[in-house]
Amino acid sequence: MSDLCKFGTHRVIYPLGTLPQSAEKIDNQMVCYDNEILCEVETLNIDSASFTQIREACEDDYEKIEEMILDIVHTKGKLQNPITRSGGMFLGKIKAIGKNIKTEAKVGDHIASLVSLSLTPLVIDKIKRIDLDKDQIDIKGEAILFETGIFSKIPDDIPANIVLSALDVCGAPAQVNLLVKENDDVLILGAAGKSGVLCAYQAKKNAGKNGHVIGVVYSEKEKEELEKLEVCNHIIVGDARRPMNIYDQVIEINGSQVDVTINVVNVENTEMTSILPTKNDGTVYFFSMATSFTKAALGAEGIASEAKMIIGNGYTKDHSEFTLNILRESKEMYRLFKERYGKEK
Ligand SMILES: NC(=O)c1ccc[n+]([C@@H]2O[C@H](COP(=O)([O-])OP(=O)(O)OC[C@H]3O[C@@H](n4cnc5c(N)ncnc54)[C@H](OP(=O)(O)O)[C@@H]3O)[C@@H](O)[C@H]2O)c1
């Protein structure tokens, strides 16, 4: 094929002129062009907002979930949820490396992709197993990584399914490290989730002993799990879709609004619960894929908030190693990940 593009536009079927993430349909022929890497895929880690939407639409019926996922991939050439527009990432092995690709990786290396399935050419031959608890699906299939499609080799010291879960959200704790300063008060919505616990850990570390980390969780069970990590000064059990209720509780606990709010929930309508409790000169980091730009922008205007709002870019330099190091550093965090995402199949 001529006109190979490092961003993968040579695979866009329509609309022409778009990049693979925003394209409606991409070419998923499993041919390894010179600037691509072909991978055998073992497991798909579906983005939490996407999987939550799929589970709700299919009422947790395995057959319906399977049918919906196969239909999306057949229609679009990639696993991009048509509602949330998000994807996830995959675990697999390198099968072929195009001759123009400069990499130290070799055929046979075990890797996790670090670019979204919402832009990754994918073929699913068979769905072997759907794991509702881990948001993971074991498949027989293949995928293509473009020249700019970063990936991480699975290290020897952490099991692959734990690595996959952690790397799915590795942009979040790495960004928290850049955003949270010593003595900051930090609010985390969805603090007991996968990215929530990693963000809370990093926030506590950066804010230090005079900073405060307040986590919002959805259930008492999650509160117990989060308490064991000792990364939050306060934990609110509440609904992140109820802005006034959470705002009132934050003010009561903290005495003022917070400096930084991290939104890592997987449901819609949490924009104002993030903005209201944040200081006028504070920062809101929207990592959730269920975030609405319109609701955040117009909602902030509506309450005259000048808080800086950041879109949760999944990429931050060295984010994968940064996040795996949290698992290496904290025995409690590793234990939690092992319990939740590392169980034998
Ligand atoms: N920006 C990016 O590049 C990127 C990359 C990956 C993921 N994401 C997004 O990041 C978000 C978090 O992902 P994750 O993998 O960490 O998800 P997760 O493990 O499912 O965590 C989400 C947490 O939010 C909680 N939650 C749900 N509804 C709530 C409510 N109404 N009030 C309070 N808490 C509520 C969930 O509780 P329950 O379990 O009890 O429902 C869960 O603990 C998702 O939106 C995901 O799509 C973004």
The ligand as a Tripos MOL2 file, in Angstrom:
@<TRIPOS>MOLECULE
LIG
   48    52     1     0     0
SMALL
NO_CHARGES

@<TRIPOS>ATOM
      1 N1         -9.0950    9.2650   29.9170 N.am      1 LIG1
      2 C1         -8.6460    8.0930   29.5760 C.2       1 LIG1
      3 O1         -7.7650    7.9360   28.7610 O.2       1 LIG1
      4 C2         -9.2490    6.8710   30.2000 C.ar      1 LIG1
      5 C3         -8.6120    5.6250   30.1110 C.ar      1 LIG1
      6 C4         -9.1980    4.5280   30.7630 C.ar      1 LIG1
      7 C5        -10.3840    4.7020   31.4810 C.ar      1 LIG1
      8 N2        -10.9870    5.9340   31.5050 N.ar      1 LIG1
      9 C6        -12.2350    6.1880   32.2350 C.3       1 LIG1
     10 O2        -11.9200    6.4050   33.6030 O.3       1 LIG1
     11 C7        -13.0690    6.1020   34.3950 C.3       1 LIG1
     12 C8        -12.6460    5.1580   35.5120 C.3       1 LIG1
     13 O3        -12.1440    3.9350   34.9710 O.3       1 LIG1
     14 P1        -11.8290    2.7100   35.9130 P.3       1 LIG1
     15 O4        -11.3110    1.6270   35.0700 O.co2     1 LIG1
     16 O5        -11.0760    3.1850   37.0760 O.co2     1 LIG1
     17 O6        -13.3340    2.3370   36.3590 O.3       1 LIG1
     18 P2        -13.8390    1.4960   37.5850 P.3       1 LIG1
     19 O7        -12.7630    0.6380   38.1480 O.co2     1 LIG1
     20 O8        -15.1000    0.8550   37.1270 O.co2     1 LIG1
     21 O9        -14.1830    2.6220   38.6610 O.3       1 LIG1
     22 C9        -15.2730    3.4900   38.5720 C.3       1 LIG1
     23 C10       -15.7480    3.7340   39.9790 C.3       1 LIG1
     24 O10       -16.8170    4.7020   39.9730 O.3       1 LIG1
     25 C11       -17.7830    4.2300   40.8990 C.3       1 LIG1
     26 N3        -19.0970    4.8180   40.6460 N.ar      1 LIG1
     27 C12       -20.0000    4.4580   39.6890 C.ar      1 LIG1
     28 N4        -21.1090    5.2080   39.8000 N.ar      1 LIG1
     29 C13       -20.9100    6.0330   40.8550 C.ar      1 LIG1
     30 C14       -21.6960    7.0340   41.4700 C.ar      1 LIG1
     31 N5        -22.9090    7.3530   41.0040 N.pl3     1 LIG1
     32 N6        -21.1990    7.6800   42.5420 N.ar      1 LIG1
     33 C15       -19.9630    7.3750   43.0300 C.ar      1 LIG1
     34 N7        -19.1710    6.4460   42.4800 N.ar      1 LIG1
     35 C16       -19.6350    5.7760   41.4100 C.ar      1 LIG1
     36 C17       -17.8000    2.7370   40.6780 C.3       1 LIG1
     37 O11       -18.4690    2.0900   41.7450 O.3       1 LIG1
     38 P3        -19.2570    0.7080   41.4790 P.3       1 LIG1
     39 O12       -18.2090   -0.2630   41.0500 O.co2     1 LIG1
     40 O13       -19.8700    0.4170   42.7940 O.co2     1 LIG1
     41 O14       -20.2530    1.0000   40.3910 O.co2     1 LIG1
     42 C18       -16.3000    2.4530   40.6230 C.3       1 LIG1
     43 O15       -15.7510    2.2940   41.8980 O.3       1 LIG1
     44 C19       -14.0930    5.4810   33.4380 C.3       1 LIG1
     45 O16       -15.0100    6.4740   33.0550 O.3       1 LIG1
     46 C20       -13.2360    5.0620   32.2620 C.3       1 LIG1
     47 O17       -14.0020    5.0170   31.1100 O.3       1 LIG1
     48 C21       -10.4230    7.0030   30.8970 C.ar      1 LIG1
@<TRIPOS>BOND
     1     1     2 1
     2     2     3 2
     3     2     4 1
     4     4     5 ar
     5     4    48 ar
     6     5     6 ar
     7     6     7 ar
     8     7     8 ar
     9     8     9 1
    10     8    48 ar
    11     9    10 1
    12     9    46 1
    13    10    11 1
    14    11    12 1
    15    11    44 1
    16    12    13 1
    17    13    14 1
    18    14    15 2
    19    14    16 1
    20    14    17 1
    21    17    18 1
    22    18    19 2
    23    18    20 1
    24    18    21 1
    25    21    22 1
    26    22    23 1
    27    23    24 1
    28    23    42 1
    29    24    25 1
    30    25    26 1
    31    25    36 1
    32    26    27 ar
    33    26    35 ar
    34    27    28 ar
    35    28    29 ar
    36    29    30 ar
    37    29    35 ar
    38    30    31 1
    39    30    32 ar
    40    32    33 ar
    41    33    34 ar
    42    34    35 ar
    43    36    37 1
    44    36    42 1
    45    37    38 1
    46    38    39 2
    47    38    40 1
    48    38    41 1
    49    42    43 1
    50    44    45 1
    51    44    46 1
    52    46    47 1
@<TRIPOS>SUBSTRUCTURE
     1 LIG1         1 GROUP 0 **** ****
